Amino acid sequence: MNVMWVAAQVLGHADPKFDEYEFAEACGVGILTRSGHRDGSISAGLRKAADGRYCRPGTWEAPLD
């Protein structure tokens, strides 16, 4: 899970259309809870700015435009 989060942070920062759930599933990380809903821990491990964009990798700084 940790490795997936680190890679997803970098990829999400580079690609505005990045889908963290699709990536997590491709990495073999379960994306659904037992009740069949999306597991919120996938998104919770990623650093995002208030506008929903991914922060710069390794920081909590908003993306540079």
N, C-alpha and C positions, 0 to 999 in steps of 0.2 A: 504494500500500500504506500509506504513512504517513497519508494523509488518512483512509483507511478505519479505521486503528487509532485515530486521534483521535476520530472520530465514534463508533466502536464503544465506546470507553471511556465516553463520556458516556451513550450509549444503554443500555449494559449496567449502568451504575451506577443508572440510573433505572428499569430494568425487570428484575426478577429472572429472568424467563423468556426473556430475550434470547438469541438463538442467533447467535454470532459467525460461524459458518460460513455460515449462511443469508444473513446480512448481507453478508459478504465476496463471496459469489457474486453477490448482487444488485448489488454495486458493480463487478462485472466482474473481480474478483480471483480467480485460479485457486485452488481449494481442495484440489485433489488432486495428489499426487506422480505421477511417471511410472509408478510401480507401482500406482497407483489408491488409495493410502491417503490419509487426510486429512493435509494439510500442516500440520505442527506450528508453522510460523512464524506462522500466523494467531493462535493462542493465545499464542505466545511474545511477541508484541508488545503484549499487553494486561497491565495491572497488576491482579493479583488478590491478595486476602488469603489467608491460610492456609486459611480456610474455603471458598474458592472464589468468594466474592463479589468483585465489581469494586471496586477502591479508588476513592476520591474522585478525579475527574478532575484531572490535573495534580499529583497527589501519590502517595506510596506509603502513605498513611494508610488504615487499615481503614474501611469504610463505617460511618457513624453509624446507630444504630438508632433 
